[in-house]
Amino acid sequence: MSYLYYHSVIQKRELKVSISSQYIPPKPVQTQSLVLFNQVKPARRQEYIRFFHEILSPALCSLVRDQACQARLLEPTVANDDGNYTYVLLVEPAYEGVDYSIPAVCNTFYGERQSRVYLKTWSDTLALADGRYLLIAK
């Protein structure tokens, strides 16, 4: 399977939730990456890409307040045998103890009300509701 490479360096953004002034960032594990596979419906590919760049990417790296955090999306150039497309999302570096699930990320960054709208958009783009795999690779 071949992929086009999208790279998005995330600017530091403040969370929209109250955080103690005694904030101690999680300790980075420099050799780990978050890897997420999503099978996306052919007709919803552009919506998925927009969701990643405009909504998910800024929220992912804001969780750890790390300017070195990078979120990238690998876009397939050909469809799977079933006609869907598998996208690979990478976040580096990954941190132990951080909940990287898409619902948790959106709820933390955007609040529960707005995240419901975004999560509906995200789930509507997916071909398989149970086809996501979350791996931490060393």
C-alpha positions in Angstrom: 0.0 0.0 0.0 1.5 3.4 -0.9 0.9 6.7 0.8 1.1 10.4 0.2 2.8 12.1 3.2 1.1 15.0 4.9 3.0 16.8 7.6 1.5 19.2 10.1 3.6 20.9 12.7 1.3 22.0 15.5 1.6 25.4 17.1 1.4 25.6 20.8 -2.2 26.3 21.8 -3.8 26.8 25.2 -6.4 24.3 26.3 -9.9 25.6 26.8 -10.1 24.0 30.2 -8.7 25.3 33.5 -5.2 24.0 34.2 -3.3 24.5 37.5 -0.5 26.9 37.4 1.6 24.1 38.9 1.4 22.2 35.6 4.1 19.5 35.2 4.1 18.1 31.7 4.2 14.3 31.2 7.7 12.9 30.7 8.3 12.2 26.9 9.3 8.8 25.7 11.3 9.9 22.7 11.2 6.5 21.0 7.4 6.1 21.0 4.8 7.2 18.5 1.1 7.0 18.5 -0.2 5.2 15.4 -3.9 5.1 14.5 -5.4 3.4 11.4 -8.8 4.5 10.1 -10.7 3.0 7.2 -12.5 5.9 5.5 -15.4 5.8 3.1 -14.4 6.8 -0.5 -17.0 9.6 -0.7 -15.8 11.1 2.7 -12.1 11.3 2.2 -11.8 15.1 1.9 -14.0 15.5 5.0 -11.7 13.2 6.9 -8.6 15.1 5.8 -10.2 18.4 6.8 -11.2 16.9 10.2 -7.6 15.9 10.8 -6.0 19.2 9.9 -8.5 21.6 11.3 -9.9 19.8 14.3 -7.9 16.8 15.5 -4.3 17.9 14.8 -4.4 21.1 17.0 -6.1 19.2 19.8 -3.7 16.2 19.9 -0.6 18.1 20.6 -2.2 20.6 22.9 -2.8 17.7 25.4 0.9 17.7 26.3 1.8 21.4 25.6 4.9 20.3 23.6 6.0 22.5 20.7 8.0 19.6 19.3 4.8 17.5 19.0 4.0 16.7 15.5 0.8 15.1 14.1 1.0 13.6 10.6 -1.4 12.0 8.3 -0.4 9.4 5.7 -3.0 9.4 2.9 -3.4 6.3 0.7 -3.0 6.6 -3.1 -5.1 3.5 -3.9 -8.2 2.0 -2.4 -8.3 -1.2 -0.3 -9.9 -4.3 -1.9 -13.2 -3.3 -0.4 -13.1 0.2 -1.9 -12.4 2.0 1.4 -9.2 3.9 2.1 -6.9 3.3 5.1 -5.4 6.5 6.6 -2.5 6.3 9.1 -2.3 9.0 11.7 1.0 9.5 13.6 1.7 11.6 16.7 5.3 12.0 17.8 6.5 11.9 20.5 3.9 9.9 22.4 3.6 10.3 26.1 2.8 7.7 28.7 -0.4 8.3 30.7 -2.1 10.5 28.1 -5.5 9.4 26.8 -5.1 9.8 23.0 -8.6 8.4 22.1 -10.3 10.7 19.7 -13.4 11.3 21.9 -11.1 12.2 24.9 -8.9 14.5 22.8 -11.9 16.4 21.4 -13.7 16.6 24.8 -10.6 18.1 26.4 -9.8 20.6 23.8 -13.2 21.7 22.5 -15.6 20.8 25.4 -18.3 18.2 25.5 -20.9 20.1 23.5 -18.7 21.1 20.5 -16.9 17.7 20.5 -20.2 15.9 19.9 -20.5 17.7 16.6 -16.9 17.0 15.6 -17.1 13.3 16.7 -20.3 12.9 14.6 -18.4 14.3 11.6 -15.4 11.9 12.3 -17.6 8.8 12.8 -19.6 9.5 9.6 -16.3 9.4 7.6 -15.3 6.0 8.9 -16.2 2.8 6.9 -15.7 0.5 9.9 -16.7 1.7 13.4 -14.6 -1.1 14.9 -11.8 -0.9 12.4 -9.5 1.4 14.4 -6.3 0.1 16.0 -4.2 2.1 18.4 -0.6 1.1 18.8 2.3 2.5 20.6 5.4 1.6 18.6 8.9 1.6 20.1 
